[in-house]
């Protein structure tokens, strides 16, 4: 089973502050606390999307235009 992080974990808050800081956003204490509760579950969902095996093959058809002239 996936690691379950405590929503109030200081690691989550540090990670959130770092990501938002890169974008120049400084959330208030209430906003940061809310993000701290939401972020761990959201992060697990995003990480699961990377676990899906999509294969190494080409996923789109290739069109090669040929001239009739």
SEVO-83227 format. One line per 2 residues: number of its first residue (from 1); their letters; for each residue x, y, z of N, C-alpha, C, O. Coordinates in Angstrom, 2 decimals, decimal comma. Example, Ala and Ser with C-alpha at 12.3 -4.5 7.8 and 13.67 -1.06 7.14 Angstrom:
1> AS> 13,19/-5,69/7,80/12,30/-4,50/7,80/13,20/-3,30/7,80/14,24/-3,32/8,46  12,85/-2,25/7,08/13,67/-1,06/7,14/12,90/0,03/7,87/13,41/1,14/8,04
//
This chain:
1> XX> 0,84/-1,17/0,00/0,00/0,00/0,00/0,89/1,24/0,00/2,00/1,20/0,52  0,41/2,33/-0,57/1,18/3,57/-0,68/1,40/4,17/0,70/0,61/3,98/1,61
3> XX> 2,50/4,90/0,82/2,78/5,61/2,06/1,68/6,62/2,31/1,30/7,37/1,41  1,17/6,64/3,54/0,14/7,61/3,90/0,82/8,67/4,74/1,36/8,39/5,81
5> XX> 0,78/9,90/4,25/1,40/11,01/4,96/0,39/11,71/5,83/-0,79/11,80/5,49  0,85/12,20/6,97/0,03/13,02/7,84/-0,23/14,34/7,13/0,72/15,03/6,76
7> XX> -1,50/14,72/6,93/-1,80/15,96/6,21/-1,15/17,20/6,81/-0,90/18,17/6,10  -0,88/17,19/8,10/-0,26/18,36/8,73/1,25/18,22/8,75/1,93/19,00/9,43
9> XX> 1,79/17,26/8,02/3,22/17,01/8,00/3,98/18,25/7,55/3,61/18,90/6,57  5,04/18,57/8,27/5,83/19,73/7,90/6,52/19,51/6,56/6,80/20,48/5,85
11> XX> 6,79/18,25/6,19/7,39/17,96/4,89/6,46/18,40/3,76/6,91/18,97/2,77  5,16/18,13/3,91/4,19/18,54/2,89/4,13/20,06/2,79/4,09/20,61/1,70
13> XX> 4,14/20,72/3,93/4,07/22,18/3,92/5,31/22,79/3,30/5,23/23,78/2,57  6,46/22,21/3,58/7,71/22,70/2,98/7,67/22,53/1,47/8,07/23,42/0,72
15> XX> 7,19/21,36/1,02/7,10/21,09/-0,41/6,12/22,05/-1,09/6,39/22,56/-2,18  4,99/22,29/-0,45/3,99/23,22/-1,00/4,57/24,62/-1,09/4,45/25,29/-2,12
17> XX> 5,21/25,07/-0,02/5,80/26,42/-0,01/6,87/26,55/-1,09/6,99/27,60/-1,72  7,66/25,50/-1,30/8,71/25,55/-2,32/8,12/25,67/-3,71/8,57/26,48/-4,52
19> XX> 7,09/24,85/-4,00/6,47/24,90/-5,33/5,80/26,24/-5,60/5,94/26,81/-6,68  5,07/26,74/-4,61/4,40/28,03/-4,79/5,41/29,17/-4,83/5,21/30,15/-5,54
21> XX> 6,49/29,03/-4,07/7,52/30,06/-4,07/8,17/30,21/-5,44/8,50/31,33/-5,84  8,35/29,10/-6,15/8,90/29,15/-7,51/7,99/29,99/-8,41/8,47/30,71/-9,29
23> XX> 6,69/29,90/-8,18/5,73/30,67/-8,98/5,52/32,08/-8,42/4,76/32,86/-9,00  6,18/32,40/-7,31/6,04/33,73/-6,73/4,77/33,90/-5,91/4,31/35,02/-5,69
25> XX> 4,21/32,78/-5,43/2,97/32,83/-4,65/3,31/32,55/-3,19/4,01/31,58/-2,87  2,82/33,41/-2,30/3,03/33,22/-0,86/1,67/33,12/-0,19/1,05/34,14/0,10
27> XX> 1,19/31,88/0,07/-0,14/31,72/0,65/-0,18/32,16/2,12/0,83/32,14/2,82  -1,38/32,57/2,56/-1,58/32,94/3,96/-1,58/31,67/4,80/-1,59/30,57/4,26
29> XX> -1,57/31,83/6,11/-1,56/30,68/7,02/-2,75/29,77/6,81/-2,60/28,54/6,80  -3,95/30,34/6,65/-5,16/29,52/6,45/-5,10/28,79/5,12/-5,46/27,61/5,04
31> XX> -4,66/29,47/4,07/-4,55/28,83/2,76/-3,50/27,73/2,78/-3,70/26,67/2,19  -2,40/27,98/3,44/-1,33/27,00/3,53/-1,80/25,77/4,30/-1,49/24,64/3,91
33> XX> -2,55/25,97/5,38/-3,09/24,85/6,15/-4,05/24,03/5,30/-4,03/22,80/5,36  -4,89/24,70/4,53/-5,83/24,00/3,65/-5,09/23,19/2,59/-5,42/22,03/2,34
35> XX> -4,09/23,81/1,98/-3,28/23,10/0,98/-2,55/21,93/1,62/-2,37/20,89/0,98  -2,12/22,08/2,85/-1,44/21,01/3,57/-2,34/19,80/3,77/-1,85/18,67/3,79
37> XX> -3,63/20,03/3,92/-4,58/18,92/4,07/-4,88/18,27/2,73/-5,05/17,05/2,67  -4,95/19,04/1,68/-5,34/18,54/0,35/-4,18/17,91/-0,40/-4,37/16,91/-1,10
39> XX> -2,99/18,47/-0,26/-1,85/18,10/-1,10/-1,46/16,62/-1,04/-1,25/16,04/-2,10  -1,36/15,99/0,13/-0,90/14,59/0,13/-1,79/13,66/-0,71/-1,27/12,82/-1,44
41> XX> -3,10/13,81/-0,61/-3,99/12,95/-1,40/-3,88/13,26/-2,89/-3,87/12,35/-3,72  -3,79/14,54/-3,22/-3,63/14,93/-4,61/-2,31/14,40/-5,17/-2,27/13,91/-6,30
43> XX> -1,26/14,48/-4,40/0,05/13,99/-4,83/0,01/12,49/-5,10/0,58/12,02/-6,08  -0,67/11,72/-4,23/-0,79/10,27/-4,44/-1,54/9,98/-5,74/-1,17/9,07/-6,47
45> XX> -2,60/10,75/-6,03/-3,36/10,54/-7,27/-2,50/10,81/-8,49/-2,54/10,04/-9,46  -1,74/11,88/-8,47/-0,86/12,21/-9,60/0,22/11,15/-9,75/0,52/10,74/-10,88
47> XX> 0,80/10,70/-8,65/1,82/9,66/-8,72/1,27/8,37/-9,32/1,98/7,69/-10,06  0,01/8,03/-9,03/-0,61/6,82/-9,61/-0,75/6,94/-11,12/-0,69/5,93/-11,82
49> XX> -0,94/8,15/-11,64/-1,05/8,31/-13,09/0,25/7,93/-13,78/0,24/7,43/-14,90  1,38/8,15/-13,12/2,67/7,79/-13,68/2,93/6,29/-13,60/3,83/5,78/-14,27
51> XX> 2,15/5,56/-12,80/2,32/4,12/-12,67/1,63/3,35/-13,80/1,88/2,15/-13,95  0,79/3,99/-14,58/0,06/3,33/-15,66/1,02/3,02/-16,80/1,69/3,91/-17,32
53> XX> 1,07/1,74/-17,18/1,94/1,32/-18,27/1,25/1,62/-19,60/0,21/1,04/-19,91  1,83/2,50/-20,36/1,25/2,85/-21,65/1,99/2,18/-22,80/1,62/2,36/-23,96
55> XX> 3,03/1,43/-22,50/3,78/0,75/-23,54/4,74/1,69/-24,24/4,69/2,91/-24,06  5,61/1,10/-25,03/6,62/1,91/-25,71/6,27/2,16/-27,17/7,01/2,86/-27,87
57> XX> 5,18/1,60/-27,65/4,83/1,75/-29,06/4,30/3,13/-29,39/3,96/3,91/-28,51  4,24/3,41/-30,68/3,69/4,68/-31,15/2,20/4,66/-30,88/1,52/3,69/-31,24
59> XX> 1,68/5,71/-30,26/0,27/5,72/-29,90/-0,60/6,47/-30,90/-1,83/6,42/-30,81  0,01/7,15/-31,85/-0,75/7,90/-32,85/-0,44/7,36/-34,24/0,67/6,90/-34,51
61> XX> -1,42/7,41/-35,10/-1,21/6,97/-36,47/-0,25/7,94/-37,18/-0,19/9,12/-36,85  0,47/7,41/-38,12/1,41/8,24/-38,89/0,83/8,43/-40,28/0,48/7,45/-40,94
63> XX> 0,74/9,65/-40,72/0,22/9,98/-42,05/1,36/10,39/-42,94/2,13/11,30/-42,62  1,48/9,71/-44,05/2,51/10,08/-45,03/1,79/10,51/-46,32/1,19/9,69/-47,02
65> XX> 1,87/11,77/-46,59/1,21/12,30/-47,79/2,02/11,91/-49,02/3,25/12,02/-49,04  1,31/11,44/-50,04/1,98/11,08/-51,29/1,36/11,91/-52,41/0,14/12,12/-52,46
67> XX> 2,20/12,37/-53,28/1,76/13,20/-54,38/1,17/12,33/-55,47/1,71/11,26/-55,77  0,02/12,77/-56,10/-0,59/12,04/-57,22/0,06/12,42/-58,54/-0,17/11,75/-59,54
69> X> 0,85/13,46/-58,58/1,41/13,90/-59,85/2,71/13,25/-60,18/3,29/13,53/-61,23
//
